[in-house]
């Protein structure tokens, strides 16, 4: 009999965790598993990449009403006689407007929004909250499953969450999964009573698929070096620092185009910074791209200016396409990059980032050496991580 699995994630909008889930789903053995994915919002760039064998469950009704603009939501609940939900929506709004830390606001308002969620009556062999915070809380509070698993995709200490809020939820999980050894150490330090539950599952990336998709034809500027960064337009990704570094490079007479693939809440801020520094021709926000790999292939350098990461999928993808990489020294950077062997690690400020980029742009020999080392890595051990699915099965106690 097939094992029934449920994955929970807010949406399949573009993001590292979302891409990681899609890659995992495309690796699962569907002869042994029946897989459902529950989305709070039935939307996202990656929806079309979900295997046809997977059933998508979208939350409707009360949750849809809850997520409407405040006055519409409260009015609609009142018309339906659902005053308890109307009051919960009010409390949700107050908490989100008064708690400045978004992560903590999501934690503290969970007790309000959960009232709009249905209980999942179907029994699953395992339910997996595939993203920190609400996905895990939903699995614990709303799902009927023999085994419950929660994923943390970042350095927990950098998420600025209330660990005392998460601890009761983590106690109810059978396993906690994170994406690097450094992230595992952090979780074990913050939650020592749960340290034996923590597992590492590297993000699954497919070398063969990435190389195939990289052959798609795209239009890019051809007459100058191309820098490329991929990620949500969010403070975590450090694109404000990248803009400052770009200005420093341009002021030194170094010409380039820097493409950013991604979307997010910081777009307006970044656009303002770009305009103020007169970088409109050099620093381009491309938005979301369903297939980023041709851009990686076309890039001279891949730059990851993040303030923190769990394990960057964008770096793994750049390594597969053997691109020289510049990263800032976020806590997990050394899990993926060895300085001056397969990339360059800089201090997380504009001056150091600009210097690292300049050192590579001005040194084609070093670029070739880094690419050669990445090629040797590929030959010595596959950078594709499809075999990680076996570790996932072990976490499930599944011999599939």
C-alpha positions as CSV (number, residue, x, y, z in Angstrom):
1,X,0.0,0.0,0.0
2,X,1.3,3.5,-0.9
3,X,2.4,5.7,2.0
4,X,0.4,8.9,2.2
5,X,2.4,12.1,2.4
6,X,1.3,15.7,2.9
7,X,3.6,18.7,2.3
8,X,2.5,22.1,3.6
9,X,3.9,25.4,2.3
10,X,2.3,28.8,2.0
11,X,2.6,29.0,-1.8
12,X,4.8,28.0,-4.7
13,X,6.0,31.6,-5.4
14,X,9.6,31.8,-6.4
15,X,12.0,31.2,-3.5
16,X,14.6,28.7,-2.4
17,X,12.4,26.6,-0.2
18,X,9.7,26.5,-2.9
19,X,12.2,25.4,-5.5
20,X,13.6,22.8,-3.1
21,X,10.1,21.4,-2.6
22,X,9.4,21.1,-6.3
23,X,12.8,19.4,-6.8
24,X,12.0,17.0,-4.0
25,X,8.6,16.2,-5.5
26,X,10.1,15.5,-8.9
27,X,12.4,12.9,-7.2
28,X,9.9,11.0,-5.1
29,X,8.9,7.4,-6.1
30,X,5.2,7.7,-6.8
31,X,4.9,3.9,-7.1
32,X,5.4,3.9,-3.3
33,X,3.9,7.2,-2.3
34,X,0.7,9.1,-2.6
35,X,1.5,12.8,-2.3
36,X,-0.6,15.8,-1.5
37,X,0.7,19.4,-1.3
38,X,-1.4,21.9,0.7
39,X,-0.9,25.5,-0.2
40,X,-2.3,28.4,1.8
41,X,-2.4,30.3,-1.5
42,X,-2.9,28.3,-4.7
43,X,-0.4,30.4,-6.7
44,X,3.2,30.6,-7.7
45,X,5.8,30.4,-10.5
46,X,6.6,26.8,-9.6
47,X,3.1,25.4,-9.7
48,X,3.4,24.2,-13.3
49,X,6.6,22.3,-12.3
50,X,4.8,20.1,-9.8
51,X,4.6,16.5,-11.0
52,X,1.1,15.4,-12.3
53,X,1.0,12.7,-9.7
54,X,0.8,15.3,-6.9
55,X,-2.6,16.5,-5.7
56,X,-2.7,20.2,-4.9
57,X,-5.0,21.2,-2.0
58,X,-5.8,24.9,-1.8
59,X,-7.4,26.5,1.3
60,X,-10.7,28.2,0.6
61,X,-13.7,29.6,2.3
62,X,-12.9,31.1,5.7
63,X,-9.2,31.4,5.1
64,X,-9.9,33.2,1.8
65,X,-12.1,35.6,3.6
66,X,-9.6,36.0,6.4
67,X,-6.9,37.1,3.9
68,X,-9.1,39.7,2.2
69,X,-8.4,43.4,3.1
70,X,-9.3,44.2,6.7
71,X,-12.7,45.9,6.2
72,X,-13.8,43.4,3.5
73,X,-12.8,40.5,5.7
74,X,-14.5,41.7,8.9
75,X,-17.6,42.8,7.0
76,X,-17.9,39.5,5.2
77,X,-17.5,37.5,8.4
78,X,-20.1,39.7,10.1
79,X,-22.6,39.1,7.3
80,X,-22.1,35.4,7.6
81,X,-22.6,35.6,11.4
82,X,-19.1,34.5,12.1
83,X,-18.3,37.1,14.7
84,X,-15.5,34.9,16.3
85,X,-13.6,35.0,13.0
86,X,-14.3,38.8,12.6
87,X,-12.8,39.4,16.1
88,X,-9.8,37.1,15.2
89,X,-9.3,39.1,12.0
90,X,-9.3,42.3,14.1
91,X,-6.7,40.9,16.6
92,X,-4.6,39.6,13.7
93,X,-4.5,43.2,12.2
94,X,-3.6,44.8,15.5
95,X,-0.7,42.3,16.2
96,X,0.7,42.7,12.7
97,X,0.6,46.5,12.9
98,X,2.2,46.7,16.4
99,X,4.8,44.0,16.3
100,X,7.6,45.3,14.1
101,X,9.4,42.0,13.6
102,X,7.6,40.2,10.8
103,X,8.6,36.8,12.0
104,X,7.4,37.3,15.5
105,X,4.2,38.9,14.2
106,X,3.5,35.7,12.3
107,X,4.1,33.7,15.4
108,X,2.0,35.8,17.7
109,X,-0.9,36.1,15.2
110,X,-1.0,32.4,14.5
111,X,-3.6,31.9,17.3
112,X,-5.9,34.2,15.3
113,X,-5.4,33.0,11.8
114,X,-5.5,29.3,12.7
115,X,-9.2,29.8,13.5
116,X,-9.8,30.2,9.8
117,X,-8.0,27.0,8.8
118,X,-9.9,23.7,8.4
119,X,-8.8,20.6,10.3
120,X,-7.5,18.0,7.8
121,X,-9.4,14.8,8.5
122,X,-7.6,12.6,6.0
123,X,-5.0,10.5,7.8
124,X,-1.4,10.7,6.5
125,X,1.5,8.5,7.2
126,X,3.7,11.7,7.4
127,X,2.9,15.4,7.2
128,X,5.8,17.8,6.4
129,X,5.7,21.5,7.2
130,X,8.2,22.5,4.5
131,X,8.9,26.0,5.8
132,X,9.5,27.5,9.2
133,X,6.7,29.2,11.1
134,X,3.1,28.7,9.8
135,X,3.7,25.6,7.7
136,X,5.0,23.8,10.8
137,X,2.3,25.2,13.1
138,X,-0.4,24.1,10.6
139,X,1.0,20.5,10.5
140,X,1.1,20.3,14.3
141,X,-2.3,21.9,15.0
142,X,-4.4,21.0,12.0
143,X,-3.2,17.7,10.4
144,X,-3.9,14.1,11.3
145,X,-0.7,12.2,10.7
146,X,1.3,9.4,12.2
147,X,4.5,11.3,11.8
148,X,5.1,15.1,11.7
149,X,8.2,16.7,10.3
150,X,9.2,20.4,10.2
151,X,11.8,22.0,7.9
152,X,13.9,25.0,8.7
153,X,15.6,26.5,5.6
154,X,17.7,29.2,7.3
155,X,20.1,29.9,10.1
156,X,17.5,30.0,12.9
157,X,19.3,32.7,14.9
158,X,19.1,35.1,11.9
159,X,15.4,34.7,11.6
160,X,14.8,36.7,14.8
161,X,12.0,34.5,16.0
162,X,10.8,33.8,19.5
163,X,12.3,30.3,20.3
164,X,10.0,29.9,23.3
165,X,7.1,30.1,21.0
166,X,8.5,27.5,18.6
167,X,9.7,25.1,21.3
168,X,6.2,23.6,22.1
169,X,5.7,23.0,18.4
170,X,9.1,21.4,17.9
171,X,8.4,19.1,20.8
172,X,5.4,17.7,18.9
173,X,7.5,17.0,15.8
174,X,9.0,13.6,15.2
175,X,11.8,15.1,13.2
176,X,13.3,18.6,12.4
177,X,15.1,18.9,9.1
178,X,17.4,21.7,8.0
179,X,19.6,22.3,5.0
180,X,23.2,22.4,6.2
181,X,25.5,21.3,9.0
182,X,25.9,24.9,10.3
183,X,22.1,25.3,10.4
184,X,21.9,22.0,12.3
185,X,24.4,23.2,14.9
186,X,22.5,26.5,15.4
187,X,19.2,24.6,15.9
188,X,20.8,22.2,18.4
189,X,22.3,25.2,20.3
190,X,19.0,27.0,20.4
191,X,16.9,23.9,21.2
192,X,19.2,21.6,23.1
193,X,16.2,19.5,24.3
194,X,15.4,18.7,20.7
195,X,18.9,18.2,19.4
196,X,18.4,14.4,18.7
197,X,15.5,15.2,16.3
198,X,17.6,17.5,14.0
199,X,18.6,16.1,10.6
200,X,20.3,17.6,7.6
201,X,18.8,17.2,4.1
202,X,20.6,19.1,1.4
203,X,18.4,20.9,-1.1
204,X,17.9,18.6,-4.1
205,X,19.2,19.9,-7.4
206,X,19.4,18.0,-10.7
207,X,22.7,18.5,-12.6
208,X,21.3,17.0,-15.8
209,X,18.1,19.1,-15.8
210,X,19.9,22.4,-15.0
211,X,22.4,21.8,-17.9
212,X,19.5,21.0,-20.3
213,X,17.5,24.1,-19.3
214,X,20.5,26.3,-19.5
215,X,20.5,25.9,-23.3
216,X,17.4,28.0,-23.7
217,X,18.1,31.1,-25.8
218,X,17.8,34.4,-24.1
219,X,18.6,38.0,-24.9
220,X,21.3,39.6,-22.7
221,X,23.9,42.4,-23.1
222,X,26.9,41.0,-24.9
223,X,29.5,43.7,-24.9
224,X,30.3,43.9,-21.1
225,X,30.8,41.6,-18.1
226,X,27.5,40.2,-16.7
227,X,27.0,39.9,-13.0
228,X,24.0,37.8,-11.8
229,X,22.2,37.5,-8.5
230,X,19.1,35.4,-7.8
231,X,16.8,35.8,-4.8
232,X,13.7,37.4,-3.3
233,X,13.8,41.2,-3.1
234,X,14.1,41.1,0.7
235,X,16.6,42.5,3.2
236,X,18.0,39.0,3.8
237,X,19.4,38.9,0.2
238,X,21.5,42.1,0.6
239,X,20.6,43.7,-2.7
240,X,20.9,47.1,-1.1
241,X,24.5,46.3,-0.4
242,X,24.9,45.1,-4.0
243,X,23.6,48.4,-5.3
244,X,26.2,50.3,-3.2
245,X,28.9,47.9,-4.5
246,X,27.8,48.5,-8.1
247,X,28.1,52.3,-7.6
248,X,31.6,51.9,-6.3
249,X,32.6,49.7,-9.3
250,X,31.1,52.2,-11.7
251,X,32.8,55.1,-10.1
252,X,36.1,53.3,-10.6
253,X,35.4,53.1,-14.4
254,X,34.5,49.4,-14.3
255,X,31.6,48.8,-16.8
256,X,29.2,45.9,-16.3
257,X,25.6,44.9,-16.2
258,X,24.2,43.4,-13.0
259,X,21.0,41.3,-13.5
260,X,18.8,40.5,-10.5
261,X,16.3,37.7,-10.9
262,X,13.6,37.7,-8.2
263,X,10.7,39.7,-6.9
264,X,9.6,40.9,-3.5
265,X,8.6,43.7,-1.1
266,X,11.8,45.6,-1.5
267,X,11.4,46.4,-5.2
268,X,10.3,50.0,-4.7
269,X,13.2,50.7,-2.3
270,X,15.7,49.1,-4.6
271,X,14.4,51.0,-7.6
272,X,14.7,54.2,-5.7
273,X,18.3,53.4,-4.8
274,X,19.1,52.5,-8.4
275,X,17.7,55.8,-9.7
276,X,19.4,57.9,-7.0
277,X,22.8,56.4,-8.0
278,X,22.1,56.6,-11.7
279,X,22.6,52.9,-12.2
280,X,19.6,52.3,-14.5
281,X,21.7,51.0,-17.3
282,X,23.9,48.8,-15.1
283,X,21.7,47.3,-12.3
284,X,18.6,45.7,-13.7
285,X,15.8,44.1,-11.8
286,X,14.5,41.4,-14.2
287,X,11.7,40.1,-12.0
288,X,10.9,36.4,-11.8
289,X,12.2,34.0,-14.4
290,X,10.7,30.5,-14.7
291,X,14.0,29.4,-16.1
292,X,17.0,31.3,-14.6
293,X,19.6,28.8,-15.9
294,X,20.4,30.5,-19.3
295,X,21.2,33.7,-17.3
296,X,23.5,31.8,-15.0
297,X,25.2,30.3,-18.1
298,X,25.6,33.7,-19.7
299,X,27.0,35.3,-16.5
300,X,30.6,36.2,-16.1
301,X,30.2,36.0,-12.3
302,X,27.4,34.9,-10.0
303,X,27.2,37.1,-6.9
304,X,25.4,36.2,-3.6
305,X,25.4,39.3,-1.3
306,X,23.1,37.8,1.3
307,X,23.1,38.7,5.0
308,X,22.2,35.2,5.9
309,X,21.3,31.9,4.2
310,X,20.5,28.3,5.1
311,X,22.0,26.6,2.1
312,X,21.8,28.6,-1.1
313,X,20.3,26.8,-4.1
314,X,21.5,29.6,-6.4
315,X,25.1,28.8,-5.4
316,X,24.6,25.1,-6.0
317,X,23.2,25.9,-9.4
318,X,26.0,28.2,-10.3
319,X,28.5,25.6,-9.3
320,X,26.9,23.0,-11.6
321,X,27.2,25.5,-14.5
322,X,30.8,26.1,-13.3
323,X,30.5,29.9,-12.8
324,X,33.0,31.9,-10.7
325,X,31.1,32.9,-7.5
326,X,31.4,35.8,-5.1
327,X,29.6,35.5,-1.8
328,X,29.5,37.5,1.4
329,X,30.5,35.8,4.6
330,X,27.1,34.8,6.0
331,X,27.4,32.1,8.5
332,X,26.8,29.1,6.1
333,X,28.9,30.5,3.2
334,X,31.8,28.1,4.0
335,X,29.5,25.1,3.7
336,X,29.4,25.8,-0.1
337,X,32.4,28.0,-1.0
338,X,36.1,27.5,-0.3
339,X,37.8,30.9,-0.6
340,X,40.0,31.1,-3.8
341,X,39.3,27.5,-4.6
342,X,35.7,27.5,-6.0
343,X,34.8,31.1,-5.3
344,X,35.5,34.2,-3.3
345,X,34.1,35.1,0.1
346,X,34.0,38.8,1.0
347,X,33.0,40.7,4.1
348,X,29.3,41.7,4.0
349,X,29.7,45.4,3.1
350,X,29.7,47.2,-0.2
351,X,33.4,48.0,-0.2
352,X,34.5,44.4,0.3
353,X,31.9,43.1,-2.1
354,X,33.0,45.5,-4.8
355,X,36.7,44.6,-4.2
356,X,35.9,40.9,-4.5
357,X,34.0,41.4,-7.8
358,X,36.8,43.7,-9.2
359,X,39.5,41.2,-8.3
360,X,37.7,38.5,-10.4
361,X,36.7,40.8,-13.3
362,X,40.3,41.9,-13.6
363,X,41.8,38.4,-13.4
364,X,40.6,36.1,-16.2
365,X,43.2,33.5,-15.1
366,X,41.6,33.3,-11.6
367,X,38.2,33.0,-13.3
368,X,39.4,30.0,-15.3
369,X,41.0,28.5,-12.2
370,X,37.8,28.7,-10.2
371,X,35.8,27.2,-13.1
372,X,38.3,24.4,-13.5
373,X,38.1,23.6,-9.8
374,X,34.3,23.5,-10.1
375,X,34.6,21.2,-13.1
376,X,36.9,18.9,-11.0
377,X,34.3,18.9,-8.2
378,X,31.6,17.8,-10.6
379,X,33.8,14.9,-11.8
380,X,34.9,13.9,-8.3
381,X,31.4,14.0,-6.8
382,X,28.1,14.8,-8.4
383,X,26.9,18.4,-7.6
384,X,23.5,17.2,-8.4
385,X,21.9,15.9,-5.2
386,X,19.1,13.6,-6.4
387,X,20.5,11.0,-3.9
388,X,19.3,13.1,-1.0
389,X,15.9,11.6,-1.5
390,X,17.3,8.5,0.2
391,X,18.0,10.5,3.3
392,X,14.4,11.9,3.1
393,X,13.1,8.3,3.0
394,X,15.3,7.5,6.1
395,X,13.8,10.4,8.0
396,X,10.4,9.0,7.1
397,X,11.6,5.5,8.3
398,X,10.8,4.5,4.8
399,X,12.7,1.8,2.9
400,X,11.5,3.0,-0.5
